[in-house]
Amino acid sequence: MPNIPPPFTAPYAPDDAELAAQLLPASHLSPPQEARVDRTATRLIEAIRKRDDRLGGVEDMLREFALSTKEGLALMVLAEALLRVPDARTADQFIEDKLGEGDFIHHETKSTAFLVNASAWALGLSARVIQPGETPDGTIGRLVKRLGAPAVRTATRQAMRLMGNHFVLGETIEQALERGRPRSGQKTRYSFDMLGEGARTAADARRYFDAYASAIETIGKAAGSHPLPDRPGISVKLSALHPRFEAISRNRVMGELVPQLLDLAQRAKAHDLNFTVDAEEADRLELSLDVIAATLADPSLSGWDGFGLAIQAYQKRASAVIDYVDALARKLMVRLVKGAYWDTEIKRAQERGLDGYPVFTRKAMTDLNYVACASKLLSLRPRIFPQFATHNALTVATVLELAQDGGGFEFQRLHGMGEALYEQLAKDHPDIAYRTYAPVGSHRDLLAYLVRRLLENGANSSFVAQAADYRVPVVALLQRPADAIVRPQAAAHPKIPLPGDLFAPERRNSRGVEFGARAALDRLLADVKAEATNLKPIADTTPGQANAAVTAARAGFAAWSRTPAATRAAALEQAAHLLESRSVHFIALLQAEGGKTLDDALSELREAADFCRYYAAQGRKLFGVDPAMPGPTGESNALAMRGRGAFVAISPWNFPLAIFLGQVTAALMAGNSVVAKPAEQTPRIAREAVALLHEAGIPRSALHLVTGDGRIGAVLTAHADIAGVVFTGSTEVARLINRTLAAKDGPIVPLIAETGGINAMIADATALPEQVADDVVTSAFRSAGQRCSALRLLFVQEDVADRMIEMIAGAARELRIGDPADVATHVGPVIDAEAKQRLDAHIARMKSEARLHFAGTAPEGCFVAPHIFELKDAGQLTEEVFGPILHVVRYRAENLNRVLQAIERSGYGLTLGVHSRIDDTIEAIIDRVQVGNIYVNRNMIGAVVGVQPFGGNGLSGTGPKAGGPHYLARFATEQTVTINTAAAGGNAALLAGEE
């Protein structure tokens, strides 16, 4: 067995101030050194600003179309999607939509660069043909009449291709090698990057592997006889070589990906190439290093100095990664980059409720860390060969000073960027080598890469953007990162709250666990495995006991309703605290009784805590103070909200903790007493939740639990003394409850119902197929499709349907179905044998009525594998199918209106997904359909409390939305109190007033 070192460990998201306290003291150079850095950096900046490139580069594009302008943003979106749109109609609509967002007609070009002028001219020509205020349909019709549409399409596509041609070295590796061949004796080094998104399917992974393998052979044959490091290289992405490159699939990744990477590395070694493993997102760092270490441990790679990896300086663990690489005790090439996914990392940490961020939130801290990491890498020469990837003149100058002319390193730049800087550097320091990181691939694949580069370098704080702006004085570009930070307490961005403080000061964000942090995941798994869960049967409540519970709740209402709102809110906040402190226990119970996978169980626990805190915060505002109403002088008018009485809460089995607690805590916060009946399949979770609420301060007289099937629910809803019902479940049962309440002779009481839906998603030709595949698979198959919001019906534009369906089916094939206690499981069981029987019957019917695109294989037990069926017409799906079954319908672009009609005819209106880059299309869909929750260019499950209030219309529910600002009011009555304050003989307040 190869000798694999211990796994990499480091705190995932350490405190910014603590890191700054370590970095700041070591950041200052001596005055003579700082002076030399200033001179070098100034010379490089002046070279950037003096350059008049007839072709142009990213700097010229940013100068012309800054991302702070509408034109810049429109151009970015247009570049990202246009070349993948196959049909003329959608392309025309997309072009019109984006050109209408910016003022390209009156745009005065500032650049002399051909690339910029040609693009601006083409876009301006197109914008003139499309007149402002014209609708897409009308415009396209008139354009065709005067031969305008082809001209628009051709001009705009040509502008995009012109941009793409400049930033890609070649569409094939052969073209790239020819274009990158040294001219007139110039020294060149290249690292070729094969463009494309990460693999979603096994076929994707095979295609990328073959592309890498072929490129290595082609590069190797043309590499010449120079020794390393003066040889070309190739960069590979691990996520392109495996469709489930994720921490929870570690065992599978190690078994399948390591042999693939080793194979490629052996091929690269045979030609003595530089072979660099690119950096991934923070949650894949530990897994990436595991794969790299296992690959390097193979004896076949000994004696080769070309293996390398990229390290991101914006990651707080960058220095620890360098230490780990050093501990591998072999020669390596290390590319130091600043990082390109900062916005994604910030969002992910906030969504996951982490204690902190894995990346720095201030750019100056990234720059500071980059220099510290550069210094460490330089100190590890010659075993480590540092490769400094940067377009920042100050960073280049600082690295040069730190290197002290010692050699044994190189700089790197992106093809199409940084030419002026590195041309000047080569003149001033001909002995310093630099390598060009060159994308290779089709223009369609390139444009997503280009947009990322534009975002990375086009931000107002970016050196590239500032260097291109002559209004920014050179001295401002020379400010040291340490001088921008000054003190450790200022290391974190003041406007980016910690994930836990995302909703402050109103409430805390629920706390999550990062599965990409091995220590945290292993600790959670061990604790859950050790947790004892009591699954002994619970006796059903009898009808007599159910009636008694209502009577008792009615008796307990008065005292609870008079309890101050602040006290009620404090009890709910204490419940949230207890939930999080006992998270392991509830996760284990959710897995054992509810069949939840680990990520689903954690998400549900967080949602339950969010409900407690959100309703506490809302309750303080609604019930804590009786707002004064406007009116005439001499009287006071106040509007108070009060509880209604004894509420019945009937919750489902698919969210046995979150929805159960959401219903109960809302009713309690509004001042009601509650009789809670959970689903018959999950009574133990409810019992534990009720016990926790009692412990948190909810009186036993105010909260009562009854268990049993639908017959017990019928007893409760028929009771004369109930003041309302909150229900989540099927539309059929909601109708029965509604009829029961309407048939009673007593007070008319509210029914708050959230039911299901035939939830649809629409994907047009501008949508990114990989993003659609990710979101469809998540929306349709996560939680075994047992979510109210889950995707049931996918409409795909026929021009791209074959490719999208193939990718979705391939991604579904990679899902692991099985024991939810296994962290690697993606799809767990359905709730019971009855549910499985219904789903199996539907699958059997669909196999005879529809086209089968994918049928997974399920193990024995209550498991139903994901299935994908293509329908001829949406009308074939007449009811909600509550499981991992996706139905697909193709549509023609001109028939989008029919798609919307089909959605409306279903009568449901819970969730809808839209994947499109055309804003007019998105806005038209939103304006047209009566759907409770619409999700654009993302998945359509996992509504967050207080962020995406959840609930539907029509057959999907009554409203108001759970987790929203209007929810609590439905549980309350309103009381207006008017007092004649002048009744004692006059209006003293008015008489005492001054003029």
N, C-alpha and C positions, 0 to 999 in steps of 0.2 A: 504493500500500500504506500502511496506517496506520503511524504511528510507534510501534512497541512498544518499551518500555524493556528493558534487559538483564534477564535472569531474576533472581529473588530468590536470594541465597545467604547462608547463615549456618551455623555449626556446628550439627549436628542435636541433639546431646546433650552440651553443654559441661559442665564440672565445676561442681558446686554451690558449692564453696568459692570458686572464682574469681569466680563471679557475685556471691556474697555479699560478697566483698571490695570489689566495685564498688558494691553497693547500700547496704551498711551505713553508710558515712561520709556519704552524701548523704541519709540518711533522717530525720535529726533536725531538728526545727524549733526556733525560739527559744522560751525559756520562756513568754513571753506567748502565743505561738501555740499551744503545747501546752496551756496553761490554757484557751484558748478552745475547742480541740478537745474537751477533757474536758467542759466545760460543755455544749456542743452535743450530744455523744454521750450524756451522762447524761440530758439532757432527752428525747432520742429513745427511749432504753431505757425510761425511766419511762413514756413514752407507750405503748410496746408492752405493758408489764406492767399498765398500768391499764385498757387497753381491754377492754370487755366486749361483744364482738361477738355479737349474738343469733344470727347465722347461723354464724359460725366460719370459720376459714381453715386453711391448712397449719400455722401455728403451733399452733392448737388441736388439730389431729389429732396432731401430734408430741408435744404435752403429754399427750394421752390414750393414744396407742398408740406409744410410743417404739420405735425400731427395735432397741433393745437388749433388748426383751421378745419373748416368743414370740408374743404377740398382734399386736405391730407387724409382725413378719416375716410371720405368716400373713395379715394384712390386706393387706400389700404384694403378696404372690403372688396372693391372691384378686382384688385389684383389677386386676392385670396381665392376667389371663386370662379371668375369668368371662364377660364380656359377648361374647366371641367364640365361646363354646361353644354350638352350635345345638341339640344334642339334650338332652332332659331327663335321661336316665340318666347321661351323663357329667357334666352340671352337678351333679346330686345327689351323685355320688361326690366330685367336686372340692370342693364346699361342705363336705361332711362331713369330708374329709381336712384342710382348712385350719382349720375351726372346732375340730376335735379337737386341733390343735397349740397352741391358746391357751386360756386360762381365761376365756372370754368370759362364762360363766354368773355367775362371782363377781366380774366386773370392776365396780368402783365408779367411775362417771364422776366426773371431777374438773372438767369444763368445764360452763359454762352455755350453751354455743353449741348452737344447734338442730342444725346439721350433725353435730356430734360425738355429741350425745345420740341423735339419730335413728339414726345408724349403729350406735352401741353397743347401742341397744335392739333393732334388727333382728338384729344379730349374736348378741346374747344370747338372743333369742327362738329363733333357729335352733339355737343350741347346746343350749338346753334340750330341744328336740324330739329332737335327736340325742344319745342318752345315751352316756357314755363306755364304751368296751369293746365296743360293738356293731360287728359287721363291716358293711362297706358293703352287701353283698347282703341280709343280714338286716335291716339298718336300713331300707333303701329299701322292702322288702316290708312291714314293719310300719307305716312312715310312710304308705304308700298306703292301707292299711286304715283308718287313723284320720285320713285327709286331711291328713297332716303334710307330705308331700313338696311339694305345690304351695305350701304356706305357707312352707316353708323356702326354696324356690327364689325365690318372689316377694319375700320379705323381704330376702334377701341381694342379689338383683339390684337391688332398690330402693335398698338402702344404697349399692351401687356407683354406681348412676345419680345418686344424690343427691350423692355425692362428685364425680362427673364433672361434673355440672351447675354445681357451684360453681367448678370450676377451668377450665372452658371458657367462653368468652364467648358462643359460639353454635355450633350444629351446622352452620349455613350462614353465609356471609359476610353475608347479609341480616339474619339473626337477630343476629349479632354487632354489626352497625352500629346496629340498633335498640336493643339492650341497652346499647351504649356511647354512645348519644346523650347529650350534656350535659344535666344536670338543673339547673334553677334557677340558670342562669348560671355554673355551675362550668366551669373550664377543663380540657379533657381532650385528651390526645394518645395515639394508639394506634399500635402496630405489630402488624399481624395476621400470625399464623403459621399457615399451612395445615398441619394435622397429618398425619402419616403416616410410614412407614418410608422408607428410601431405595429407589429403583427397582431391581427385580431383572430386569425385562423391558422391552422397548421399549413395550409397552402401558402399563405402569406410568408410564414417563417421559412418554408422551403424555398420560395422565390427569392427572398432576401439572402438566404445562405448561398444559393447558386450565384446570385449577383456578386456577392462578396468574393466567393471562390474564383469566379471568372475574372473579376477585376484584379485580384491578387496575381493571378497567372499573367494577365496582360501587362500589368505594371511591372512585374518582375522581369519579364522578357525585355522590356524597354528601359530597365533601370540603369544600365551601364555598369561600370566597374568601380565606382567610388565606394569607399567603405562607409559604414554608419558613423556619424549621423547624417553624412552628406548623401543620403539616398531617399527616394520617395517613400511615402507611407500611405496607409489607409486607415480610416476611422470606422469603427463598427459600433452599432447600438445593440445592447443586449436585448432591449425590448423589441427589436426587429427580428430577433432570432427565436423568440418564444412567445406564444400567444397568451400565456398567463404568467408574465414576469411580475410577480407580486409576492409579498412576504408570506402570505398564508399558504402559498403553493410552493414553499421552499424545497421540500423534499423532491417534488416532481421536477422543479427547475434544476436542482443540482444533478438529478439523474439524467435529464434530457438535454440541458443546455451546455453543461460543462464539456461533454464530448464534442458538441458542435463547435464551441469556441476553441477547443484544443485542436480540432481538425484545421480550422482557419489559421490558427497561430502556427501550426506546423507548416502549412503552405507558405505563410509569410516568412518563416524562418528559412525555408528552402531558398528564398530569394534575398534573404538578409534585409528585409524591409522594416520600416517603422510601422508597428501594428498597435494602434491606440484604441482602447475601449472608452467610448464616450461616456460622459456623465449623465446620470438620470435624475429623476426627482428625489427629494430628500428621503421619502419613505422607501426608496429602492436602494439607498446607499449601502446599507449593511448587506443586503442580498447581493448587490453587485460585487462587493469586496469578497464575499464568500465564493462567488463564481470565479473571480480573478485569482484568488489564492489557490483554489483547487486546481485551476488550469496550470498555473505557474509551478505547482508542485510536481507536475509530470516530468520525469527525467528527460523526455525527448526534447524539451525546450532548454536544457542546460547549455551553456556556452553561447547563447544568443542574447545580444544586448538591445534588440529592437522592440521588445514588448513594452507597452506603455499604457497609461491611463490618464484620464482628465480629472482634475480636482477643481471644485467650484469654491472660489473665495467668499461668495456670499453665504455659504453654509457655515454655521458656527463651528462645525466639526472639522473644518478643513485642516487645521493644524494637527488635529489628532489623526486624520487620515494620512498625513505626511509621515507622522511617527510610525504608523502601522506599516506603510510602504517601506520605510527604512528598516523595520524589523523583519521584513521578508528576506533581507540579507542577500540581495542579488542585484545585478545591474538592471536598471529600468529607465525608461523615458517618461517624464511626467509633464503633462500639459497643464498649466495653471490658467484657468479662465475665471472671469468674475461671476458668470452665471446668467442664464437666459430665461428662467421660469419664475422670476421673483413674484410676479403678481399671482401666479397659480399657487405658489407655496404659501403666500399670505392667506389667500382664500381658503385653502385646504385646512390650515391650522385653525382658522376661525370656525369653519364648519365642523371640525372634529372636536372642538372644545378642549384644545390642548392647554397645558400650563403656560406655554410660551411659543415662540416661533423658531423653526429650525434655521431660519435665515435672518440676517440683519435687516432691520427695518429702515435704516438710514444708509444712503449710498456712500456717505463718507466713511461709515464703519466698514463697508465692503472694501473700499479703497485702502483703508488702514490695514485691514486683515490681509489684503492681497500683498501689500509690501512686506508684512511680517512673514507670510508664507513664502514669498520670494526669497527673503533673507534665509529662511530655514532650508529651502531647497538648494540655494547656492552653497550653503555650508556642507551639504551632503555630496557635493561633487567629489570625485568623478563617478562614484557608484550610481548616483542619480544624475540623469541628464535633464536639466530643467528646460521647459519650453514655455515661454511667457507669451500668452495670447492676449494682446491688448491693442487698442487704437488710441489710447490716452497718452499724450505726449509727456505729461508729468510722470506717469507711471513708468514709461520707457526710460526717461532720464534718471529716475530714482533707481531702477534696476541696474542700469549701466554703472551708476556710482557704487551700488552695493557689490557688483561683480568685480570691481577693481581690476578690470582688464584681464581677468583670469581665464577667460574662454570657458569652454565646456558647457555652453548653453546656447539657446537660440530664441529669437522672437517669432511670433506667429501673427498673421493677419488673415482676415477673411477675404476671399477673392471678391473684387469689386469694391473693396473698402481699403482705406489707409494707404493708398499708393503714394501720395505725396509725402506722408510722414516717413515711410520706409525708404523711399528714394533718397530723401535727404539723409536719413540715417546711414544708408549704404555709402553715400558720398563722404560723410564725416567719419564713419567707422567701417571701412571696407572689410575689416576682419570679422565683423559681427554678422552672423548668418541670420536670415529669417526665412520662415517657411510659410507658404500660402495654403490656407485651409480652403479647399476648392470643392464646391458642390458639383455632383455629377448626376444627371437624371433629366427626365422630361420637364418641360416648362410647367406642366400641370402640377407635378410634385414639388417643383421649385417654389411655387408662389406661397405656399404655407410657410416654407422656410424664410422667404423674403419678408413676409409680414412680421414674423418673429424678430428678424433683424431690425426691421423698421421700428417695431415697438421698443426693442431693447435700446436702440440708439437714437430714437426720435423723441424720447421724453425730454422735457425742458431741462432736467438736471443732468442729462447725459453729456459727457465731454464732446462726443462727436457732434451733437446738436449745437452745443455752445461754441465749439471751434468753428462751425459753419456760419455762426452769427457774428458779423463784424461789429455789432453793437456791444458785444461782450468784450471788455478790455482784456488784454493778455494777462495782466496782473491778477485778474480774477480767476483765470484758469490755472494760475500757479499756486493757489491757496492749498496748503497741505491738509490732508484729511484730519490730522490731529488738531489743527487750528479751527476746523469746522466743528469738531466735537467738543473740544476744550476740556470738559470734565466728564467723568464716568456717568454721572447722573443724566447727562444729555445724550447718551448713546442710543437710546430708543427713540423712534419717531413720535413726537408729541401728539400727532393726529391719528395714529394707528394704535387703538387700544389693544391690550392683551386679549387673547381669545376669550378668557373668562370674563372680561369686562366689556364684551361686545355690546351688551344691552344696558350697561350702567348709565346713570345711577339707578334706573328703575328696578333692575333685577340682574342676577348673575346668569351667565350662560352655563348650561349644564356641562359637566366635566366628562370628557371622553378619554379614550386610550388609543395611542398610536400603534397600530399593528406592525408598522414598519420599524418600530423600536423593539429589538429583540428582548431586551430586559423587561420592558413593560408587558409585552405579549406573553412571554414565558411565565412571568409572575401571575398574570391573570389566568392563564390556562391551569397552572398548578393550584391556584386558590379555588377555581371553579371545580376542578376535579376532586379536591378535598372536601368540598362543601356537601353536607348531608341534606337531602331533600326528602320531605315526608310526603309520599304519594299514596298514603292509605286512603281508601274510599271515604268520601264525605256523604253522610246521609242527606237525602233530599228533604227540603222543607215541606211540611204538609200544608194543604190549603188553609187549615185552621191556624197554623203557625204564621203563614204569610199574612192572613188578615190581622192577626195579633201584632205583627211587626208594624203594619200600617197604623194601627191604633196607638201603639207605643210611640211611633214617630210623630204622630199628630200631637200626642201629649208632650213630647219633648220640644216641639216647635217654638213655643212661646219663649222659653228661657234662652234658646239658641238665637232666635231672631233679635232678642234684646241685647245679646252680647255685642260689644263694640266691634265695629268693622276692623279696627286695628288688631284686636285680639284674634278675630277669626283669621285675618291675614297672617299673623304671626304663627298660628298653628299650621297653616299651609306651608309656610316657609320652613318650619321645623320638619314637616313631613318630607320636603325636598332634601333637606340635610340628612335625614335618616335614610332616605332612599340611596343617596350617594355613599353614605358611610357603610351601608349594607349591600352595596351593588353586587358583590360576588354572590350573595345568597339569592338575590332576585334573578340574576343572570342564570344561575344554575337551575332555578325553578322554571324560568321561561324555557330553557332548553329541555328540561325533563318533562314538563307537562304540556308546553305549547309547541314543542318540536322546532324551536328557533335555532338557527345557526348563531354562532358567536357574535358576528357583526350585527345581525338583526336583534339579538337579545340586548346588546349594548345600546343600540339605537333606540330601542323601545324604552329602556330604563331612562335614558336621557330625555326622551319625550315626556315621560311621566313626571320627571323632576321639573321640566320646563313648564308643564301645565300648572303644577303647584305654585311655582314662583310667578308665572304670568297672571294667573287669576288673583293671586294675592295683591300684586301691584295694581291690577285693574280695579279690584274691589276697594282698595284704599281710596281711589279717586271717585268711584261711583257711589260708595256707601259711607265713606268717611265723613263727608261734608255735604250738607243739604244746600245746594246752590241757590242764591237769591235770584229771583226773577225781576225783570224791569217792571215798573208800574208807577202810578201817581204817588205824590207825596202824601204822607199821613198814614201809610199802611206798609206792611212788609209781606212779601210773597216768597215762599220757599217751596222747592220741589224736592221731595224725599223719595228714596227708593227703599222698599221693604221686601222681605221674603214672602212667598205665596203660601207656604204651608209644608205639607209632607210631599216630597217629590219622589217619584219612582224612576230609578235609573236602570236601564236594561242594556247591557253591553255585549259585544261579540267575542268570539274566541280568537279572532285573528290578531287583535291587539289587547290581550287579556289584562295587561297592566296599564298601558298608556291610556287607552280609551276609557277603561273602567275608572281610573283615577281622574281623568279629564272631566268626565260627566259628574262624578261625585263631588270633586272639589269646586267645580263651578256652582253647583246647586248649594253647597255648604257656604261658599263665600257670599252668595246672595242672601243668606239668612234663612235658608230652608233646612228642614230636617230631611233625611234621605233614607229610603229603603232601596238598597242596591241588589240587583239580581244579575250575576255574571252568567256567561254561557255555561251550559251544562258540561261542556268539555274541559273547562278551566276553572273550577271552583277554588282550588287550593291557592292559586295566585291571588284571587280576590280575597280569600280569607286572610292571607298574610298582609295584603294592602290595607284592609280594614283595621287589622290589629295595629298596624303602623300608624294609621291616622288617629286611632284612639290614643296611642302612646304620645303622639305629637300634640295632643290637647283637644281633640274633638270629643265632646261628651258622648258616652254610649247611648244616651237618650236621643241624641241627634243623628246617629248613624247606625243603621241596622242592616245586616246581611241576611239574605235568603238565597237558597240554592235550589236548583231543579231545572226541569225542562220548560218548554213553552207553556205548559198547562199552569205552572206556577206564575209565569208572567201574565197569563190571562186573568188569574185571580187578582193579581195586584192592580192591573189596569182597570178592572171592573169595580174596584172598591170605591165606595161613595165618598170617602174622605181624602182621596189623593188630590193634590193641587196642581199636578202637572206630570208629564212623562217626558224623559229624555231617552231616546232610543237610537242605537246604531245596529243595523242589520239589513235584512232583505226588504225589498219594496213590498213584497207580499205580506210580510208580518207587519210592516208599517201601516198598510191599509187596514189590517184587522184591528190594530190598536186604535186607529183613527175612528173606525166605525164604533168600536166599543165606547170610546169617550163621547162620541156624538149621540149615542143612544141613551146616555144617562140623563136624568132629570135635574141633576144638581147644577152647580156653577159650570160655566164653559171654561175648561182648563186647557192650557197650551200643550201641544205635542211638538217637541223639537226632535226631528228625525233626520238622520244621515244614512242614506241607503247606497246602493251600488250604482253601476253604470256600465254601458258598453263603451268603454273609454277608447277614444281614437287618437291616432297620431297621423299627421300629414307631412310627408317628406317630398320636397320638390327637387328639381335637377340642380339647384344651386347649393344644396346641402352637402356637407362633407361626409362621404360614405362611412369613414371610420367613426366619426362622431355619431352618426345615425345608428350604426351597429352597436356601439357602446350603450347608447341610451335606450335602444329598443330591447336589447338583451336584459339590461337592468330593469327596465319598466315592466317587461312581460314575464320574466322568469325569477327575479329575486323574490324571496319569501315563498317560493313555489307558486308564484302568481296569486297568492292569497292576500292581496291588499285591495281595499275598495278602489284605490286609485290606479291599479295595475292596468297596463295596456292590453286591450283585447283585439283591436282592429287597426291595422296599419294600412294607410293609403300611400302608395308610392307612385310617383310620376313614371309612366311607362318607359320613357326614354332612358332612365337609369335603373329601372326595376330589377333587371337581371343581375346586375352587379351588386346592388344593395341586398337583394334577397340572398344571393350566394354568400355574401360576407356575413350577414346576420345568422344564416344557418351554420356557417363555419364557426362563428364565435360561440353559438349555442352548443355546438359539438364539443367544445373545450370545457364546458361546465362540468363540475364533479357533483354527482348526485349520491347522497348517502346519509350516514349518521351525522346529525347536526352537532354532536359533541366533538367531532373531528374538525379542527380549525380549517382544514383544506376544503371542506364541503361548501359548495355554492348553493345547491338546491336541496333542501331537506324534505321531510315527508309532508303530505297533506294531512289535515287534522284528524281524520278518522276513516274507517272502512266505507262508511256511507258516502263521504265526499269522493273517495277514490272510485267507487262504483259509478257515481254520476259522471265523473270525468272520463272514465274508461268508455262509458256508453257514448259520450259525445265524440270521443276520438274515433270509435268504430263507425259512427254515422258520417263523420267528416271524411273518412277514408273512402267512402263510397260516393260522396257528393262533391268533394273538393280535390284539388291537386296537392299531394303531400310533398313538401319541400324538405322536411326534416322530422325524424322521429328518434328521440333519444332512447337509451336503454336504462330501465329502472331496476334496482335490486328488489328482492322480495320484501313484502311489508306494505305499509301505506305510502308508497312512493309512486308518483306519476312523473314521467320524464317530460322534458320540454318537447313540444310539437309545433310545427309551423305548417299551416294549410293556406293555400291560395284559393280564394272564392271568386266566382264569376261576378258576383254582385253582393254588395254589402247587406242587402235584404235577406241573404241566407242566414245571417246571424241575428236571431230574434230575441235572445235573452243573454244575460250575463253568464259567462262561463268562468267560474271562480277557481282557476288553476292555471298551470303553466302552459297554456295553449294560445298561440298567436295566430290570428287570421289576417291575411294580406289581400288587398284589392289594388289592382293597377288602375291608374286614371290618366287620361290625356290632359295636357296642360290647359287646353281650352275648356275642359269640363270640370274645372275646380268648383264651379257653382253647384254642380250635381253632387259632388262630394259633400259639400256643406249641407245640401238638402237631405242627403242620406243620414248625416249625423243628426240633423234636426228631427227627422222622421222617427228615429229610435225612441224619442221622448225622454231620453236620459240627458243629464247635463252635469256630470261630476268633474271629470278631468279631460283635458285635450292637450296634445303635444303638437308643436309646429316646428319643423326644421326647414328654414329658408334663409337666404341672405337678402331677400327682396323685402324691404320695409313696407312698401305699399301692400304686398300680399299679406304680410303678417297683420298689418293694421286692419285690412279688409276682413280677415278671418275673425279677429278679435271683436270687431264691430258687429259682425253678423251673428255669431253663435251665442246662445244663452248657456254658457258652461261656467261652472263655479270656479274652477282653477285651470288656467291656461299656462302652459310651460313652453317657452320659446328657446330652441337650440340648447336643450338640456333634457335630462330624464324627467319623467312625470310622476315620480313617487317621492315619498319622504318629506312631505310638507312640514316645515319647521314652525313650531308654536310662536305666535307673535310676529312672524316674518311672512309666512304664507298661510293665512287663515284658511281652514279647510271645510268645504261643504259644497253641495250642489244644488241644482234647480230641477224642476219638473219631477220626473220619476226618481231622481237622485236625492231628494230631500227637501226639507222645509226651510232650511236656514234658521237662525243666523249661523255664521261659520264658527266652528270650534277653533279655539286658539286665536280669536279675533276680538277687536274692541267692542263689538256689538253683542257678543254672546251672553255675557252675564245679565244684561238688561232683560233678556227674555225669561229669565228665571225669577224676575222680580215684578212687583206691582209698584205703581207710582202714586204718590200722595201729595197733593198741593195744600199747603197751609197758608191761609191769608189772615192777617191780624190787623185790625184797625188800631194803629198806634196813637191816633188822636182821640180815642174814645174817652179819655179822662178829662176832656174839656178843651183841647186845643193841640196844635202841632208845635210842640216846644222846639223841636229840631229846626223847623222851618223859620219860626219866629226869631231864633237865636242866630240865624245865618247872617252873614255880612254881605253887603253889595259888592 
